[in-house]
Amino acid sequence: MSTTVFTSDLSWLSPHHLIGEFGLIGILAVVFTESGLPIGFLLPGDSLLFTTGLLVTTGGIEEPLWLVCLLVVIAAILGDQAGYLLGRKAGPAIFKRSDSRLFREENLRRSRRFFDRHGKKSIILARFVAVIRTFTPIVAGMSGMDYRSFLTYNVIGGIIWGAGLTLLGAGLGTIAFVREHLELIIIAIVLLAALPIVTELLRSRSKKG
């Protein structure tokens, strides 16, 4: 999900815009990018998957739900794989420019703390934390995490997050209240996804104080 963009107009990052403009291919590209490429933290994740499931239910997306879930899971897994390989090959060189607006070293440090705190299961847990989910596979690669272990947790996390949120959107999409108040639901999802980041920032500041 986006926390910083370089334009005052965020409409191009909205799930409805992305899905309307690029369809299923766009959804898969966003999921892949957000799952492991450094620029991915700018993109919507949870809200996009929820909206995708809802639109499958309401006819906004023509592909069957099982196929959408399968492709989303594959994109999520491949995205994490790309992040792991990127971290293993490129490592800290990506973040050596501390003034970079995209590749901020703070994002890497925050993800490293998350990884150190939760160990291998962070590969699963990070899926549900905005920004952290983008950089955790990179940290895993940089730290030399065993590839087989990473792959196992990556697959589990990709299934739970990718299929889970899409199915949640599809299920709730049958409820009239959800369809009529979709924007509010998406805002709630964004806030919930951002909550762990805010908590982490407050905790870090209290330690420094």
C-alpha positions as CSV (number, residue, x, y, z in Angstrom):
1,M,0.0,0.0,0.0
2,S,1.1,3.5,-0.7
3,T,2.5,5.6,2.0
4,T,4.4,8.1,-0.2
5,V,3.9,9.2,-3.7
6,F,5.3,12.0,-5.7
7,T,2.0,13.5,-7.0
8,S,-0.9,15.1,-5.3
9,D,-3.3,12.9,-7.3
10,L,-3.5,9.4,-5.8
11,S,-6.5,8.3,-8.0
12,W,-4.2,6.3,-10.3
13,L,-3.3,4.1,-7.4
14,S,-6.8,3.2,-6.4
15,P,-7.8,-0.4,-6.8
16,H,-10.8,0.5,-9.1
17,H,-8.6,2.5,-11.4
18,L,-5.9,-0.1,-11.6
19,I,-8.4,-2.9,-12.2
20,G,-10.4,-0.8,-14.7
21,E,-7.4,0.2,-16.7
22,F,-5.4,-3.0,-16.7
23,G,-7.7,-5.8,-15.7
24,L,-6.4,-9.1,-14.3
25,I,-3.0,-8.6,-15.9
26,G,-2.6,-5.3,-13.9
27,I,-3.7,-7.0,-10.7
28,L,-1.1,-9.7,-11.1
29,A,1.6,-7.2,-12.0
30,V,0.8,-5.2,-8.8
31,V,0.8,-8.3,-6.6
32,F,4.1,-9.4,-8.0
33,T,5.8,-6.0,-7.7
34,E,4.5,-5.3,-4.2
35,S,5.6,-8.7,-3.0
36,G,9.3,-8.2,-3.4
37,L,10.5,-5.3,-5.6
38,P,11.6,-2.2,-3.7
39,I,9.2,0.2,-5.6
40,G,6.3,-2.1,-4.6
41,F,5.6,-0.5,-1.3
42,L,4.0,2.4,-3.3
43,L,1.2,0.1,-4.6
44,P,-2.1,-1.1,-3.1
45,G,-2.1,-4.6,-1.9
46,D,-4.7,-5.7,0.6
47,S,-7.4,-3.3,-0.7
48,L,-6.6,-4.4,-4.3
49,L,-7.1,-8.1,-3.5
50,F,-10.3,-7.4,-1.5
51,T,-11.7,-5.3,-4.4
52,T,-10.7,-8.0,-6.9
53,G,-12.7,-10.6,-5.1
54,L,-15.7,-8.3,-4.8
55,L,-15.6,-7.5,-8.5
56,V,-15.4,-11.2,-9.4
57,T,-18.6,-11.7,-7.4
58,T,-20.4,-8.7,-8.8
59,G,-19.4,-9.4,-12.4
60,G,-16.8,-6.6,-12.7
61,I,-14.2,-9.2,-13.5
62,E,-15.2,-12.0,-15.9
63,E,-12.6,-14.6,-15.0
64,P,-13.8,-17.3,-12.5
65,L,-12.9,-16.9,-8.9
66,W,-10.8,-20.1,-8.7
67,L,-8.6,-18.9,-11.6
68,V,-8.2,-15.4,-10.2
69,C,-7.1,-16.8,-6.8
70,L,-4.7,-19.3,-8.4
71,L,-3.0,-16.6,-10.5
72,V,-2.9,-14.1,-7.6
73,V,-1.2,-16.7,-5.4
74,I,1.4,-17.5,-8.1
75,A,2.1,-13.8,-8.6
76,A,2.6,-13.3,-4.9
77,I,4.9,-16.3,-4.6
78,L,7.0,-15.3,-7.6
79,G,7.2,-11.7,-6.3
80,D,8.6,-12.9,-3.0
81,Q,11.0,-15.1,-4.9
82,A,12.2,-12.1,-6.9
83,G,12.7,-10.1,-3.7
84,Y,14.7,-13.0,-2.1
85,L,17.0,-13.3,-5.1
86,L,17.4,-9.5,-5.3
87,G,18.4,-9.4,-1.7
88,R,20.8,-12.3,-2.1
89,K,22.5,-10.9,-5.2
90,A,22.4,-7.1,-4.8
91,G,22.1,-6.8,-1.0
92,P,22.7,-3.4,0.7
93,A,23.9,-1.8,-2.5
94,I,20.2,-1.1,-3.4
95,F,19.9,1.0,-0.3
96,K,23.3,2.7,0.0
97,R,21.8,6.0,-1.1
98,S,20.3,7.1,2.2
99,D,18.6,10.1,0.5
100,S,16.8,8.0,-2.1
101,R,13.1,8.7,-2.0
102,L,12.2,5.2,-3.2
103,F,14.9,2.9,-1.7
104,R,14.9,4.3,1.8
105,E,17.2,2.6,4.2
106,E,14.6,3.0,7.0
107,N,12.3,0.6,5.2
108,L,15.0,-1.9,5.1
109,R,15.9,-1.5,8.8
110,R,12.2,-1.7,9.8
111,S,11.8,-4.9,7.8
112,R,15.0,-6.3,9.3
113,R,13.7,-5.7,12.8
114,F,10.5,-7.5,11.9
115,F,12.4,-10.4,10.4
116,D,14.7,-10.7,13.5
117,R,11.7,-10.6,15.8
118,H,9.6,-13.2,14.1
119,G,12.2,-15.4,12.4
120,K,11.1,-17.6,9.5
121,K,7.5,-17.1,10.1
122,S,8.0,-13.4,9.3
123,I,7.7,-14.5,5.6
124,I,4.1,-15.3,6.3
125,L,3.3,-12.6,8.8
126,A,4.8,-9.8,6.7
127,R,2.2,-10.5,4.0
128,F,-0.3,-8.7,6.1
129,V,1.8,-5.7,7.0
130,A,2.1,-2.8,4.5
131,V,5.6,-1.9,3.4
132,I,7.1,-4.7,5.5
133,R,5.7,-7.3,3.1
134,T,7.7,-5.7,0.2
135,F,11.1,-5.6,2.0
136,T,11.0,-8.8,4.2
137,P,11.9,-11.2,1.3
138,I,14.8,-8.9,0.4
139,V,16.0,-9.0,4.0
140,A,15.6,-12.8,4.0
141,G,17.9,-13.0,0.9
142,M,20.4,-10.6,2.4
143,S,20.5,-12.6,5.7
144,G,21.2,-15.8,3.8
145,M,18.0,-17.6,5.0
146,D,17.9,-21.2,3.8
147,Y,16.2,-21.2,0.4
148,R,14.1,-24.3,1.0
149,S,12.8,-22.8,4.2
150,F,12.1,-19.5,2.5
151,L,10.2,-21.2,-0.3
152,T,8.1,-23.2,2.1
153,Y,7.0,-20.2,4.1
154,N,6.7,-18.1,0.9
155,V,4.2,-20.6,-0.6
156,I,2.2,-20.8,2.6
157,G,2.1,-17.0,3.0
158,G,1.2,-16.5,-0.7
159,I,-1.8,-18.8,-0.4
160,I,-3.1,-17.4,2.9
161,W,-2.7,-13.7,1.8
162,G,-3.4,-13.9,-1.9
163,A,-6.3,-16.4,-1.9
164,G,-7.5,-15.4,1.5
165,L,-8.1,-11.7,0.9
166,T,-9.5,-12.3,-2.6
167,L,-12.0,-14.9,-1.2
168,L,-12.8,-12.5,1.7
169,G,-13.7,-9.8,-0.9
170,A,-15.7,-12.3,-2.9
171,G,-17.6,-13.5,0.2
172,L,-18.4,-10.0,1.5
173,G,-19.2,-8.8,-2.0
174,T,-22.5,-10.6,-1.7
175,I,-23.5,-8.3,1.1
176,A,-25.3,-5.1,0.0
177,F,-23.8,-2.9,2.7
178,V,-20.3,-3.8,1.6
179,R,-21.0,-3.0,-2.0
180,E,-22.7,0.3,-1.2
181,H,-19.9,1.4,1.1
182,L,-16.9,0.0,-0.7
183,E,-14.8,3.1,-0.3
184,L,-15.2,3.1,3.4
185,I,-14.4,-0.6,3.6
186,I,-11.2,0.0,1.6
187,I,-10.2,3.0,3.8
188,A,-10.7,0.7,6.8
189,I,-8.5,-2.0,5.2
190,V,-5.8,0.7,4.5
191,L,-5.9,1.9,8.1
192,L,-5.7,-1.6,9.5
193,A,-2.7,-2.4,7.2
194,A,-0.9,0.8,8.3
195,L,-1.5,0.2,12.0
196,P,1.5,-2.1,12.5
197,I,3.8,0.5,10.8
198,V,2.5,3.2,13.1
199,T,2.9,1.0,16.1
200,E,6.5,0.2,15.1
201,L,7.3,3.9,14.6
202,L,5.9,4.9,18.0
203,R,7.8,2.1,19.6
204,S,11.1,3.1,18.0
205,R,10.6,6.8,19.0
206,S,9.8,5.8,22.6
207,K,13.0,3.8,22.8
208,K,15.0,6.7,21.4
209,G,13.4,9.0,23.9
